[in-house]
Amino acid sequence: RFDAADVGEYQCRVFNDVGSCLCSSLPATIIDKAVSVDVTEGDPATLQCKFSGTKEITAKWFKDGKELKFGPKYKIGFTENASVLKIISAAKNDSGEYTFEVENDVGRSTCNLIIPPSFTKKLKKKDKPPKFVKKLDPSLIAKHGNSAQLECKISGSPEIRVMWYKNDTELQHSEKYNLSFAESVAILEINNISSDDNGDYTCEAHNDAGSASSSTVITAKAELNIVNCIKSIENLLLY
């Protein structure tokens, strides 16, 4: 059985009638042991050990007695005198006893370390749902043939998605409608207003944390022509 007392240089000398030959080997030995680590959930965890000895040296990592393999969960790297085990995204089930083992023809060495079951949980910043800092006016009177602009300001965590509706029908960018959302300001511009544009208009804002909306009513009115009105009255009086 190999133990710490057996660490050292081993020599083999052979003789025959014409001479002798000497060879020596150093057992595989861990010279810089990994230490137990505290881990934040979701963060990577890295364990490293350094070793010495005569080649060829075989190095392995174990968790609770089971050998770990390179893959999506674990990245394992080796150099001539060191090995690194990286846990890509630590979770609670990664707590346990980890063992590093090196071995060659003349010796074997191991070290153990613990990832404790008490993980520090990383707190995520809570997303804020959309909020209308500046709402649409409750109503708007627009003149026939002119353009009308609806504008509101929205706060909240990105990414905020903005949609406009007329009487529950979603509006799309076109020659009739110009839609924009920049620097928290949502704008709907309606071109060439007519009586067909009368109705309820709603701006909806969505993100992963929630949604909000603001509405207005547009009424399109024809411009009153005073001159034509007076002429019509004069014509009536003549008859």
Buried (B, 14 or more C-beta within 10 A) or exposed (E): EEEEEEBEEBEEEEEEEEEEEEEEBBBBBBEEBBEEBEBEEEBEBEBBBBBBBBEEBEBBBBBEEEEBEEEEEBBBEEEEBBBBBBBEEBEEEBBEEBBBBBBBEBBBBBBEBEBEEEBEEEEEEEEEBBEBEBBBEEEBEBEEEEEBEBBBBBBBBEEBEBBBBBEEEEBEEEEEBBBEBEEBBBBBBBBEBEEEBBBEBBBBBBBEEBBBBBBBBBEBEEEEEEEEEEEEEEEEEEE
